[in-house]
Amino acid sequence: MASKILMGDMPELMENILNNLKNEHNSLYSCALVSRHWCKMSIPILWQSPFSFDKKPLFISEYFSSIDEDEIYILKEYGMNLKICPKLFDYAKFLKDLDLFGLKIKAREWTNLNLVEPISSKTYFDALVNVVINLLLKLLFESGAVLHKLVLSFSESFEFKPEIFYSIGRNELLFSRLQHLSLYVMSKKFNIENITIFLKVLAKNITTISSLNLVIYSDFEPRLFHSLYHAIIRIIESQDQLKRFGLDVEDDPTELYGTISALECQKNSLQEVIIKECDYNKEFEVLKDCKNLETLRILNCCSKLLNLLDCKISTLEIVDCPIDVQTIPLILEKSGLLLQRLSFNSSDGIDEELFFLEALKSFCPNITYLYLSDIEFSIKLLEPIGSLQKLQFLTLWCFVDDDIQEVELNVYVIQFAKILPLTLQYLDLGDTLEPYIDIVLSHCNAPLKKLLIYCLNDEKHTRALIEFCIRNMALNYVGLYKYSGLDENFRKEVEAHVVNVALVPSARIVVNF
């Protein structure tokens, strides 16, 4: 089979393998050098999202290899030194993910690299970059590319030229499979009217969006805001099945111009809603009609929004929302047996943790993922966690009361380690219980596959980890939040005794939902 893959005789299997490497640029590039067959399969994947990779912008020259003489003349008139070389592939046609912010960054870097002489005037340089971006977009849009993801993040100096809208019309397939659309408007200096025109063009050409994310941090005059939101509403209403919607706005605006109300037409398809930095607004009442809503994420919002929840959801995330005693138990009771993933992270905490923990134990036995932050580590926490017999992922960033006696705390830690469910595969303790990690490891019987702790800088903790790894053959990774401070001697000691467990930075294995 290996020889067949190498010779390109099993293209579907090979394509699946290469697609799993699409976020590993260096690995894909190495595959492209193996053989002609591998090159033909690797290059299209490499060029699906070129503006997202952290690499030099030299690849832009490959795009400009196909521009016409008039466009070359325009760039040279601006003082650019272009070297046009024959290209091996039609790279522009492979584009699937387009991020305008990433494109702008690469275009500025590429422009600066190809100037005959440095430009001292920022205004002149910005005008040149605007020309480069529009030429790139014209080339990409007319290439026959079929976009799957589009991120519209505009710079203050950028403006779509009229020919861009013409180019969109020339490629009917450009947005025919677009699934993910994000819009970032984050400055008063944007040309809001130009953005609005582009959004109206999108509304006419797109019906396939499943995920729409809006981030609007600008304070335009009401007339312009109304025009912008009206274009957004047209996009919402023109989609066949919008499944995910996110809204992040500034300063808790009281007026949403009908954007949330427009979700009424998507009430049968909407599965996930993310609301950030929003105050209560009557428009949110429409969420009560979204009977297929499965995931709700509320971040930095008024807690009154939680009272709108009138459906049983499986995933609930609450971040920095003040929660009173009555609200959270009612929410947990309403979702009940269906709730599988719960994340609570609030610097304000809960007024009465006991009510929350009792509700968790009473109403939500099917939770598989639990994230708790800023809750006191105490005896009250142990029974609810122990009752979650389907728990697979547990993250605890708790605090310990300074008044608790050392002997009493040791007892709590031992009990905590012993009650961890045998279904648990992932444990993230952050800096919680950092001085007591050896006690946790010595008494934990859960078959963990991934363990995340703050640091490993103590001989006692290192020895406890080695013994736990030997006892728990399922463990594959230990993630350290303070990986850069890992003592080399402790690393060598662990690696000398444990072969199948890797010490890695926590970011490599952290699990978020």
N, C-alpha and C positions, 0 to 999 in steps of 0.2 A: 504493500500500500504506500509506503514511504516513497518508493521510486515513481509511482503513478502521480503522487502529489507533486513531486519535483518536476516531472515532465509536463505537468499541466493537464493530466488526463482526468482529474476529478475537480473541475472548476468550482462546483457548488460548495464542496467541502472546503476547498482552499479559500474561497471568498468568505465563508463563515469564520475561518481561522484569522484571516487578515482583518476582518471587521472588528474582531475583539481587540485588535491592536491599534484601533483608529485614534486613540488618545496617547499613543506612545510613538511619537514622531520618529525618533531615532531607530526604533525597532522596525518600523515600516520602511524606512529608507534602506536599512540593511537588507530587508526582504527584496526590495526592488533591484538590488545588485546581484541577487542569486542567479537569475536566468532571465531570458527574454519573456518566458511565460509568467514568471512571478512579477516581473516589471510591469507587464500589461495589466495585472490585477492589483498591484500595490499603488501605482501612480494615481488612479482615480480616487482611491481612498485617501491618499496623502493630500490631495487637492480638494477634498470635500469642505474643509473648514480651515483654509490657510491663514486667515486673519486671527485665529484663536490661539495659534501656537506662539510660544515665546521664542521667536527666532529672528534673525536679521531679515530686513525687508527686501533683500536682493531678488526674491522670487517674483516681485512685481514686474521686473524687467521681462520675465517670460510672458506675462499678459500683454505687455506693450509691443511684443514682437509682431502682433497682428494688426496694429492700428494703421490707418492709411496715411498718405503723405501729408495731407492737410493738417492732421492732428499732430504729426511729428513736427511740422513747421511751427505750430502754435507753441509747443513745449520749448523748441529751440529759441523762439523769439523771447521767451521768458528767461533765457540764459541757462538752459539745461543741456547737458552733454549726454545724448542718448546713443547707446550702442545696440543696434537691432541685430539679433542673430536668429537664424532659422530655429524653429522649435520642433520637438519630436512629437508632442501631443497637443491637442486642443484643450489646454488646461482649464480655461474659463468654463467650459461645458461641464466640468466635474463638480462645480460649486454646489453645495447643498445648504450649508450654514453660513449666513452673512450677518456679521456684527458691524454696524457702521462705526461704532466707537473704535473697535480694533482696526478697521480699515483706515480710519482717520490717523491713528497713531502710526501705522505702517507707512501710510502715504506721506506723512510729514518726515519720517526718517528717510524714506527712499528719495524724496525730493531733495533733502539736504545733502544726501550722498552724491547726487547726480548734478549738482550745480557746478557750472564752470567756475564761478566765483561766489563767495558767501554773500548773502543778502542781509543788509543791516536793517532795512525797513521791515518791521513786523507786519504792517498792513500789506505791503507788496508780497511778502512771503506767504501770508495767509491767503491772498488772492490766487497765488500760484498753486498752493495746496488745494484750494477749492477747484481749480481747473483740473488738477490731477485726479481728484476724487470723482469728479463728474465724468471724466474720460474713462476711468476705471469702471464706474457703474454702467455707463453706456455700453462698454465692451462686454461686461458680465451679463447684463440684461439681454443683449442681442445674441449671445453665444449659443443659446439653446439650453442654458442651465435650467434646472428644475429645483427651486428652493424648498427645503423642508422646515427651515428655521430662519427667522428674520428678527434681528434686534435693531430697533431704530433708536439710536442714541446720538443726538445732534450736538455739534460744537457751535459756539456762538458765531463763528465766521462762515459756517457752512450754509449753502443754499442750493437746492435742486435747480438745475438749469431746465428750461422748457423741453429740450430734446430728450431728457430722461423719461418724461411721460410718454413721448413718442416711442422710445425704445421699449418701454413696457408693453405697449400695444403691438409691437412687432413680434414679441415672443409670447404667444398665447399659453404656453406651458409653464411660464416662469413661476406663477403662483398656484398652479393647478394642484399641487400636493403640499402646500404650505400648512403645517400643523401647529407650529409654535410662533407666536408673535409677541414681542415685548416692545413697549414704548416708554422711553425715558425723556421727560421734559423737565429740565432741572436748572433753568436760568431764565431771567427776564429778558435777556438779550437775544434769545432765539427769534428767528423769523417765524412766528407762530402761524402766519397766513400761508407760508410756503409749506410748512409741516402739514397743515390742515388739507391743503390741496393734494398732497401725496396720500394722506389717509383716505380721502374720498376716492382716489384712484384705486386704492387697495380694496375698499368696500365694494367696488364694482367688479373686481376681478377675483375675489376670494370667497369661497364657501366652505373650505375644508379645515379651518382652524379649530383645534381641540383645546389649545391652551393660550390664554390671553393674559398678559401681565402688564399692568399700568403703573408707572412710577412718575408722579407729577409733583414737582417741588417748586413751582413758579407762581408768582402772583401777578398774572396778567389782568388787564382791565376786563370787566365782565363780558363785554361784547366779544372779545377774542376768545375768552374761555368758553363761552357758549358755543362758538363756532367749532372749537376743538372738540369739545365733548359731543357735539352733534355728529361729527365725523366718526367718533369712537362708537357712538350708539348705532350708527349705520353699519359699522363692522360687526358689532354684537348681533344685530338683528339679521344679518345676511348669512350667518353661519348655519350649517346643517345640524351640527352637534357640538356645541361648546361644552367641554367636560371640566375644564379647570379655569378659574378666574382669580386674578390677584389684583388688589388695589392698594397702593401705598401713596398717601398724600401728606401734605405738610400743614401743620398748624390746625389740625382738627377742623377742616372746613365744614361750614354748615350747609353749603350748597354743592350738590353733586350733579346738578343739571340733568337728572334723569338717567345717569349711567347705570346705577344699580337697578333702577326700575326696569331698565331694558332687559335685565336677566329673566324677566317673566317669560319671554319667548324661548328661553333655554331651560325652563324649570324641569323638563323631563330628562334632560341629558346631563345637567350640571352635577358633578361628583365631588369637586373640591373647590373650596373658597378660602382665599387668604386675604385678610384685612389687616392693614397696618396704619397706625397713626390716624385713625378715624374716630370722630365722636359719633354719638348716636344720631341717626337720621331716619326719618320715617321710610325712606326708600328701602332700608334694610329689611322691612317687613316682608318683602318679596321672597326672602330666603325661607320663610315658613312654608312656601308652596313647593320648594325644591325637595320632593319626596325621595329622590335618589341620591341626595347629598350624603357622601360617605366620610369626607374629611373636612374639618373646619380648623383653621389656624387664625388666631386672633393675637396680634402683636402690638403692644403699646397703645391699646385702645381703651375706651370707656367700657367698664364691665357690664354696662346695661346692654351692650350688644349680645352678651351671652344669654340674656333672657329671651332673645328672639329665636333661640334654638328650639325648633318644634319637630325635629325629626331624629331618628335614631342613627347615630353615626358610629363608625368603627375607629376613626382616628381623630383625636382632639389635641390641639396644641395651644397652650396659653402662655404668653410671654409678657411680663411686666404689665399686667392688668390687675388693678386692685380688686380682690375678691372678698365679698363679705361671707358671713357664716352660713347664710341660707342658700346662696347661689350655687356653689360648687356641688353640694350633695344633691340638689335638685337636678343638675345637669347629669351627674353620674347615674342617678336613678333613672332618668329619662332614656339614656343610651343603654344602660344595663348590660345585658348579656352580649349585645353586639359590639360593645367597646373593646377593641383589641390593642390599640396603641394610644397611650396617654403621655403627654409631656407637659409638665408644669414648671415654669421658670419665672419667678417673680422676686424682684429685690424687696418688694413690700411684704412678701409672704402671704399667708392666709390668717385671718383674724383668729380663728380657732382651728389649729391643725387637727385636733381630735375629731371634729366633725368630718373633715375631709378624709381622714384615714379610716374612720368607721364606715363612711359611705363607700370608699374604695373596697373595703372588705365585704360589705353587705351586697353591693349591687354589681360589681364588675369582676367576676371570677375568671373571665376568659381573656384577660389582658396578657399579651405576649411581649409587649414592649412598654417599659415604664421608665420615664425620665423625671427625676425630682431634683429641684434645686432650691436652696435657701429654706430648707425645712430642718428642724432640729433632729439630730441623731439621738434617739431616746428609746426607752422601752416601748413607747406607744407605736413606734415605727415597725417593730419586729413582727407582730402578729399579722398585720395587713399584708406585708411582703410574703410571709410564710404561707398565707392563705392562697396566694396566686400560683396554683399548681400547674399552670400552663405557661408561666413566665419564661421567656427565652433571652430577652435583652433587658438588662437593668443598669441604669446610670444613676448614681447618687452623688450629688454635690451638696453635702449637708454641713451644718456647723454643730459644734459640740459646746454645750453650756460650760462656761468656765468654773461654775460652782460644783460641778459633779465630781465626786471623789474618784481617785484613780482606780481603786479596787472595784468600785461599782461599774465604772466604765469598762474595765476589762471583762467583767461578766457580760455586759451588754454586747461587746464585740464578739465574744465567744458564741453567745446565743444567736447573734446575727449570722455568723458564718455557718452555724449548724442548720438554721432554718432556710437557707437558700434552696429553692426548689431544685430537684434533680433534672428538671427540664432546662435549667439555665445554661446557656452556651456563651454568653457575653456579659462581662461585669466590668463596669467603668466606675471607679471610686474617686477619680480626680485627685484632689488633695484631701478628701475626706478620710479620716482615720490614718493619715500618713504615718504617725508614730507607731501604729498598731497593725501594720500590714503583716508582720510575722505571725500575729495571733490569728488574723483572718485566714491566712494561708494554711496554718497548722490545723484548723478546725473545719475548713471548707471541704465538703464532699461533692459539690456540684461539678459535673463533667464539663468544665469551661473549655472553650476552644480559643477564646480571646479574653485577655485580662489587661485592663488599663489602670496604671497607678501613676502617682505623681513623679516619683524618682526612685532610684536604687543606689543609695550611698551609704549603706550600713552593712556590716558583715553579718549581723543577725538576720536582717531582712533577706540578704542574698542566700544565706543557708536555708531559710524557710522557703524561698522561691524554688531552689534546687530540689528540695524534698517534695514540694508540691508538684513540680514537673514530673518527677519520677513516679509519684503516686497517681497523678492524673495524666494518663497517656493520651488523652484527647486534646490537650493544650497545644496550640500551634504558634500563637503569637503573644508576646508581652509588650504592650505599648507603654512608652514612658513620655509623660508630658515635659519632663526636664531631661530630654534625651541628650542634649548638648553637654550637660554636666555629668554624664555617665562616666564613672571611674573605669578606666581601662582594665584595672585588675579585677574588678567585679564582673565585667563583661567576660573576660577570659575564664574566670572561675565558673560562670554559668555555662559557657560554651563547652568547657572541658567535661562537664558532667551531664549536660543535656544536649542531645544531637538534633532533635526534631522541633525545638522551640527557638524562634527567632526574636531577638530584642530589637524593636523598631521604634521610630518616632510615633507618638500617639496618633498624629494626623493620618498616618497610613492605614490605620485599621478602625478608626472611630466610626461608629454607626449612627447616622441620623435618619429620621424617617420623614 
